[in-house]
Amino acid sequence: MIVEAAPSDATMVGQTWKYVNKNGSPDRRFKDNRQLPICLFQEMAWSATADSKVCCKCPSTKSATTTKTR
């Protein structure tokens, strides 16, 4: 998932470039090549029936783990 800015409650684990060379360095051919944050997300999935499934990506692992099931 690529976003303009990291969510305020997200845990940043690193940075990368919008356009990257194979060795991980920034691709200098692009003037608008900016650094992008790499954030830790947690995915939660629910299914009410065999035909339905809902997925949610949470930027805060704390809020994702404190969600209760019924």
C-alpha positions, 0 to 999 in steps of 0.5 A, spaced: 500 500 500 503 506 497 500 513 501 503 520 501 504 520 508 505 515 514 498 515 518 500 518 525 499 512 529 503 507 524 510 504 526 515 506 521 520 500 520 524 504 514 524 508 508 525 506 500 524 510 494 519 511 489 523 509 484 528 504 486 534 501 482 536 493 483 541 495 488 536 499 493 539 506 491 534 511 488 533 511 481 536 518 479 533 518 472 527 521 476 526 528 478 520 527 483 523 520 486 522 521 493 523 517 499 517 513 502 516 510 509 515 503 510 510 502 515 508 496 519 501 494 518 496 488 521 491 485 517 485 483 520 480 478 516 472 476 518 468 472 515 460 471 516 459 466 511 462 462 506 461 467 501 463 473 504 470 475 507 472 482 510 479 484 510 482 491 514 489 493 514 490 497 521 496 501 521 497 500 529 498 493 531 496 495 538 489 497 536 488 491 531 490 486 537 485 489 542 479 488 537 475 483 541 471 477 537 464 476 539 
